[in-house]
Amino acid sequence: MPLSMVREGEKSRIKKVGGREETRRFLENLGFVAGGFVTVVSAMEGNIIVNIKDSRVALGRDMANKIFV
């Protein structure tokens, strides 16, 4: 399921990062790699804030839909 469907406070393991090559590279540089863990901190109006590798990252729904957990 895409990261955008994960509920607040839920910790998930990343299974796959999709999208074009440049998008995948951008997300990998932020720490979104297969096997990594991500926790959704909050979700409002299509945007989500996640905790990954002790950092908080804000993503739009379109980017969150490219990350599968």
N, C-alpha and C positions, 0 to 999 in steps of 0.2 A: 504494500500500500504506500502511497506517496506521503511524504513528511507532513504535508498540509492537512492530513486527516488524523494525525496523532493528537491526543488530548493533552491539555496543559498538565505539567508535572510528570508526564510519562517519559521514561527513558527507553530508547530504542537503539538497536544496532543497525547501522547502515548496510544495506545489501548491495545497492547499485546506484551509481550516479549517471543519469542519462543526459541527453541534450547534445548539442554540437560540440566539437572538440574544444573550442575556445571557452565555452560555458563549463565543460567538465574540468578543464585546467584551472579556471577561476575558482570553482567550488573546491577543488582539491587543495589549492593554495590556502583556502580558508580553513581546511581541516576536514572537509567532507570526503572521506575516503572509505571504501568498502571495508567493513570490519570495525570501524570506529563507532563510538557511542555518542548519541545526541539526546538532549533533554529539551522538551518544549517548555519555555518559561511562560510565555503568554501568546495569545492569538487574538487579534482584533482586526475587524474589517478586512480580512484577507491577508494581512501581514502577520508574520510570526517572529518572535524572538526566541532563539535557541541558545542553549549553553553547550559549547563544544570545545573540548580541550581547555577547560578553565577560562574560556572567553565567551562573551555574549555577542551573537551575530543576528542582525535583523535581515529577514528575507521577505520578498514579495511572494504572493501565491504562485506565480509562474515559475519562480526558481525553486520553491519548495516542492512543486509538482514533479521536478526533475530528480529529486532525491527519494529513493525507495528504501523503506525500512521493513 
